[in-house]
Amino acid sequence: MLDPNRALPGRPQRVLVAGTSGAGKTTTSARIAALLHIEHIEIDALYHGPDWTPRERFLTDVEEFSARPQWVTEWQYGTVREQLVDRAWNTHHKYPHRIDAIRRRRPDLTIVRLRTRADIERWVDGPLTGAVYPPT
């Protein structure tokens, strides 16, 4: 991870956008996908069937698209969150003990605020207190 003033060393291939209801996750996801020239998967469209009922194929559809090499989607629906983060978030593979600790201690986590490389390193190596901001 780099600070906001530096370019990424490579282009992200799998991107999750997190946020509260109505925060603009779908709009942001679509814009990121357009900028990266990769597919945007609107996860709500996979989840909802007629009359807003859950679709039977939701888990299968998520399994299929998340196995692809490139995609952008919204990070929601508890039944698939772990699967999506496992396939998208490179940090998870580098620091699995930190991500697992957050999952156990803060299942309602919505924001991790990291602005610079130093912030990230302090978060990875330090205590969770002060680095994790719960929803207000």
C-alpha positions in Angstrom: 0.0 0.0 0.0 1.2 3.5 -0.8 0.3 7.0 0.4 -2.5 8.8 -1.5 0.1 10.9 -3.5 1.8 7.8 -5.1 0.7 5.7 -7.9 -0.1 2.0 -7.4 2.7 -0.3 -8.5 0.2 -2.3 -10.5 -3.4 -2.3 -11.4 -5.8 -4.0 -9.0 -7.5 -7.0 -10.5 -10.1 -7.8 -7.9 -11.7 -4.9 -6.0 -14.2 -4.8 -3.1 -16.0 -1.6 -2.2 -17.3 -1.4 1.4 -19.8 1.1 2.9 -23.0 1.5 4.7 -26.4 1.3 2.9 -26.8 4.2 0.5 -23.2 5.2 0.7 -22.6 4.8 -3.0 -20.9 1.4 -3.1 -22.5 0.5 -6.4 -21.8 3.8 -8.1 -18.2 3.8 -6.8 -17.7 0.1 -7.9 -19.0 0.9 -11.4 -16.6 3.9 -11.7 -13.6 1.9 -10.5 -14.5 -0.9 -12.9 -14.7 1.6 -15.8 -11.4 3.2 -14.9 -9.7 -0.2 -14.7 -11.5 -1.6 -17.8 -12.7 -4.6 -15.9 -16.1 -6.1 -15.2 -18.4 -4.6 -12.5 -20.6 -7.2 -10.9 -23.5 -5.6 -9.1 -23.9 -8.0 -6.2 -27.4 -6.8 -5.4 -28.5 -7.9 -8.8 -27.2 -11.4 -8.1 -28.9 -11.5 -4.7 -32.4 -10.2 -5.4 -35.0 -12.0 -7.4 -38.6 -11.1 -8.1 -40.2 -9.1 -5.4 -36.9 -8.6 -3.6 -36.6 -12.3 -2.7 -33.2 -13.9 -2.4 -32.2 -15.9 -5.5 -31.4 -19.6 -5.1 -28.4 -19.3 -7.3 -26.8 -16.4 -5.4 -24.0 -18.5 -3.7 -23.3 -20.3 -7.0 -23.2 -17.1 -8.9 -20.8 -15.5 -6.4 -18.6 -18.6 -6.5 -18.4 -18.4 -10.3 -17.7 -14.7 -10.7 -15.2 -14.5 -7.7 -13.1 -17.2 -9.3 -12.5 -15.0 -12.3 -9.2 -13.2 -12.5 -10.7 -9.7 -12.6 -13.8 -8.0 -11.1 -15.1 -5.2 -9.0 -18.1 -5.6 -6.7 -19.6 -4.3 -3.5 -18.6 -6.0 -0.2 -21.9 -7.1 1.4 -24.0 -10.1 2.2 -22.6 -12.0 5.2 -22.9 -15.4 3.5 -20.2 -14.4 0.9 -18.1 -11.7 2.6 -15.3 -14.0 3.7 -15.1 -15.7 0.3 -14.9 -12.3 -1.4 -12.3 -10.9 0.8 -10.2 -14.1 0.6 -10.2 -13.7 -3.2 -9.8 -10.0 -3.4 -7.7 -8.6 -0.6 -4.0 -9.2 -1.0 -3.4 -8.0 2.5 -5.3 -11.0 3.7 -2.7 -13.3 2.3 0.2 -11.3 3.7 -1.2 -10.7 7.1 -3.9 -13.3 7.7 -3.6 -13.2 11.5 -4.6 -9.5 11.5 -7.6 -9.9 9.3 -8.8 -12.9 11.2 -8.4 -11.0 14.5 -10.6 -8.2 13.1 -13.2 -10.6 11.9 -13.5 -12.2 15.3 -13.4 -9.0 17.4 -15.4 -6.7 15.1 -17.8 -8.5 12.8 -19.6 -5.2 12.3 -16.5 -3.4 11.1 -17.2 -1.0 8.3 -14.1 1.3 8.1 -10.4 0.8 8.6 -8.8 4.2 8.1 -5.3 3.9 6.7 -3.8 6.9 4.9 -0.1 6.2 4.6 2.3 3.3 4.4 3.3 4.1 8.0 -0.3 3.9 9.1 -0.6 0.5 7.5 2.6 -0.9 9.1 1.5 0.4 12.5 -1.9 -1.2 12.0 -0.4 -4.5 10.9 2.2 -4.7 13.6 0.4 -2.9 16.4 -2.8 -3.3 18.5 -6.2 -3.0 17.0 -7.2 -0.3 19.3 -7.1 3.1 17.6 -6.8 1.7 14.1 -10.3 0.4 13.8 -13.3 2.8 13.8 -16.7 1.1 14.3 -19.8 2.5 12.7 -21.3 5.5 14.5 
